[in-house]
Amino acid sequence: MLQLHPNWKERYQRWLACPDLDGELIDQLHRMGNDEQAIEDCFARDLSFGTGGMRGVLGPGTNRMNVYTVRKATDGLARSLLAAGVSTQAPLSVVIAYDSRHNSARFAIEAAKVLGRHGLRALVFKQLCPTPLLSFAVRHYAASAGIVITASHNPPDYNGYKVYGADGGQLTDTAANQLTAYIAETADELSIACADEQDLQHRGLLTMIGDELLNTYLQQLSGLRIDAGIAATARSQLRIVFTPLHGTTLKAITRGLRMYGYDQVTVVPEQADPDPAFSRVLTPNPEEREAFALAIQYGQALQADLLLGTDPDGDRLGVAVKDEHGEYVVLTGNQTGALLLHYLLTIKRRADLLTNHSVVVKTVVTSELGRAIAADFGLETLDTLTGFKYIGEKIKQFEQSGSHRFQFGYEESCGYLAYDLVRDKDAVQAALLTADAAAFYKNQGYSLYEALQRLYQQYGYYREELISIALAGKVGPELIPRILDRFRHFKGETIAGRTIVRTEDFLTGVRTDFPSGMLTTIPLPKSNMLKFTLESGAWFGIRPSGTEPKLKLYFGVKGTSSEDSVKQLVQLKASVLAYLPEA
């Protein structure tokens, strides 16, 4: 739990007294007046830098996203790169991308100016850029690191700062902890000097990236596309409605779909342009049905086969298709992942591209349907902790050791990766792959929704759900560990009428099998998460959110029918939630 800084009032006064403080920020500080609660919230903590970077509300103070917290993070990154690269002769460089949020472009340039002061070269995108393209760019330019200015699908008053390693993947635990230590060494975020932007360009330490990189990425992605025998007419007749939700993917996905032969693509015009206020969408999160409200209207009018939506930074893809009643349903990340996995393995097997070492990677809270599909194709499935950075880390390990050949990776929160040109979830390639899957099945006379029902009939009726419980206020941070501790010492032999056959404590790294009581080591990094598996194959997991005062509970069941899986899920949720009286 983050500790309050005892001198937060002094911090506030120091910012007020800064002679060249940003004008907008000084106005906000003055407007706070004597509101001690607001001042404390802005200054009593430092904006935390976790394994994925930092994210917070825009505004003044050490606990807000602003030019000074961005400079501090970048100063730490520069010093960490210089310390790690002292023995190398090659010049160090960092690629910087940004999304459509307030101040994103400015923060990107501020980061470049701090890097330049340290003698590091910055390659900054000229325009908005999807996060997966940044991941591609890091390796394409052989850069030492990457920065993305984004807050993903958070509300409009948020922004964030994510760091990527030289492999194009988000920093995982060890590297993030090392970077955090360097950032913490900078005590005064207001005193960090920046180089002059024009001077950096003149010296070759600031280079702007144009459309050429997107073209290169799409060409390489197209080169990896497998001929699935889809008739050209099936592609040309597939009606697609796409919404970038005011974010970064308009050019990348529409250009990619055209390249792939899809010419009946309608973009939701109200949500096409970048808008930091996200004014024409209730939530810019494509996991939610509300994000598809306008797309569904266009889909109904056009009788579209497929609706696609991406989050603002373009790493998550949401999909909606018509059900048996002709109504659009928004697929869960687990459902879309299963469809893409089965389609991809089907066409790869036809092309003889699956080897004995082929592997699928998913997170521990992603549906077990993926494991069943992979096993049917003779593939092993490996689990990682929640967070796509761990899937990217696995790909890097496979590349170094040659032990496995990566085929597909996904997580329940609408993140997918088929081709490791990128080392993070990629809504661009996922959108193109989904279109190909829809055309493939349409060529055979049925829809994506019908393809999903066939998977359930073949492998079982898997159903999952995530419940997030907000525990804000002063008691929230104290309540969350107490609840986890209760489950960590859970002694009950049954839940929802089913016997518990396995418990996994990812903090201690111990797996316990019942009734034998046999203990085995979980070969994953430590994380404050618990998972329980029942004799029916049902399971549930519990962990605190890494960025908010929330408790996250994951549930999964496998039924003999759709109705049976619904019934099982209701019973499991009720039984587990009964152990959370405080919540």
Residue, then its C-alpha position, 0 to 999 in steps of 0.5 A: m500500500l502506498q504511503l502518504h508523503p508527510n510533507w505534502k503541504e511543502r510540496y504544494q508550496r514548492w510547486l506554487a513558488c516555481p517561477d516557470l511552472d506550466g501556466e495551466l497547472i499553476d492556474q489549477l493550483h490556485r483554483m484549489g485554494n484552501d481545499e486541503q483534500a484536493i491538495e493532499d490527493c495531488f501531492a501526498r503520493d508519487l504517481s506510482f510506476g508499476t510493471g506496465g508504467m504509470r497512469g493517472v488523472l491529468g493535473p498538477g502535483t506529484n500524484r498526477m500526469n503532467v509534464y513534470t511527472v513525464r520528465k521524471a519518468t523519462d529522466g529515470l529511463a534515460r539514466s537506466l539505459l545509459a547505465a545498461g549500455v555503457s559497454t556498447q558502441a551503438p548509439l542508444s535510441v528510444v521510439i515514442a508514440y502517443d494516442s489521442r488523449h489530452n496532452s499526449a503529443r506534448f508529453a511525447i515531445e517532452a520525453a524526447k527533450v529529456l532523452g536528448r539532454h542525455g544524448l539519447r536519440a528519440l524517434v517520435f511518430k508524427q501522428l497518433c500511433p496504435t500501441p502495437l505499431l510502437s512495439f513493432a517500431v522498437r525492433h524495426y529500428a533496433a531501438s533500446a526502448g519504447i515509450v507510449i503515452t496512453a491511458s488505454h480505455n480509462p476516462p478522458d481525464y486520464n493519461g499514462y506512460k508505458v515503457y517497452g524494452a528492446d524486444g518490443g515487449q512491455l517491461t516485466d517485473t525485474a526490469a520495471n523494478q530497476l527502472t522504478a529505482y532510477i526514477a525514485e532517485t530524482a527527488d525534484e521533478l521540477s528541476i529536470a532540464c530539457a534540451d531544445e527541440q529544434d537543436l535536437q532535430h539539427r543534431g539528429l537526436l530527434t527524428m520524426i516517423g511518418d507513414e512509411l513505418l505503417n506501410t512496412y508493418l502492413q506489408q510484413l503482416s500481409g506476407l505472413r497471411i496464410d491462404a485459407g482458400i477464401a473466395a475473393t467474392a466472400r471477402s468482397q461481400l463481407r459487410i464490416v462496420f468499424t469504429p476506432l472509438h475516437g482513437t488511433t487505429l482508423k488509418a491502420i485498420t481501414r488501410g489493412l482491410r483494403m489490402y486484405g480485399y475487404d471493400q465493404v467497410t463502413v466507419v462509424p463517422e461520429q467516432a472516426d476522428p480522434d477526440p480526447a473527450f471521447s464525446r460520442v461514446l459512453t465508454p471507449n472500452p470495446e469490451e463493453r456493449e455500450a461502446f458498440a451502440l452506434a456501430i450496432q445502429y449502422g450494422q442494423a441499417l447495413q445488415a453488416d456481418l461483422l462489427l469491429g471496435t478498438d480501444p483508444d491506443g489500438d491494442r484491444l479489439g472488440v467484436a460483435v456479430k448477429d445471433e440466431h435471432g438477428e440481434y448483435v451480441v458483443l463477444t467476450g474476449n474469451q469467445t473471440g480468442a477461441l474463434l481466432l485460435h480455432y481458425l488460425l490452427t485450422i488453416k495452419r494445419r492445412a498449410d502444414l505449419l504446425t510442428n511438435h513444438s508449437v504452443v499457445v499462450k494464455t493467461v491463468v484467468t483466460s478460458e480453458l476452452g483455448r486449452a481444449i482447442a489447442a489440445d485437439f490440434g496436438l498443441e501445448t498451452l502455457d499459462t502466464l500471469t495476467g497481463f500481456k507483457y508476460i505473453g510477450e516475455k514468453i515469446k522472447q524466451f522461445e526465440q532465445s531458447g528455440s524450445h517452442r514455436f509461438q502460434f497464438g496468444y490471448e487474454e480474456s480482456c480482448g487482447y490477441l496476438a497471432y504474429d510476433l512482429v509485435r510483442d504486445k496485444d495487437a488490435v490491428q492484426a486481430a481485426l484483419l484476422t477476424a475479418d478473414a475468419a468471418a469470410f472463411y466461415k461465410n464462404q462455407g455458409y455460416s456466420l462467426y456466431e454459428a462457428l462459435q456455437r459449433l465450438y461449444q458443441q464440439y468442446g463443451y459449453y465454456r462460460e466465464e465472467l469477471i466481477s470487479i468490486a470497487l473498494a475505495g475510500k480509506v478502508g478499501p486498501e485495508l479491506i482488500p488484503r484481508i479478503l485475500d487472506r481469508f481465501r488464502h486460508f480457505k479450509g472448505e472442501t466444497i464450494a457451489g456443491r463441488t469439491i475443490v481439487r486444486t488451489e494455486d497461490f501465486l504469491t507463495g508460488v505453491r500449487t496444492d492438489f487434493p485430496s493428496g495434499m501434494l505440493t508443487t511449484i508454480p513456475l511463474p513470477k510472484s503475484n498476489m493472486l489465488k486460483f481454485t479449481l473444482e472437480s467439475g473443471a469450474w474455477f475461480g480466481i481472485r486478485p487486487s487490481g494493479t492500478e485501482p482500489k478494486l478486487k477482481l474475481y474471475f469465474g469459469v465453468k464448463g457445461t453440457s449445454s448453454e443453459d447448464s453453463v449459465k446455471q453453474l456460473v450463477q451458483l459458483k458466483a453466489s457461493v464465492l461472493a458469500y465469502l465477501p460480506e464486507a464487499 
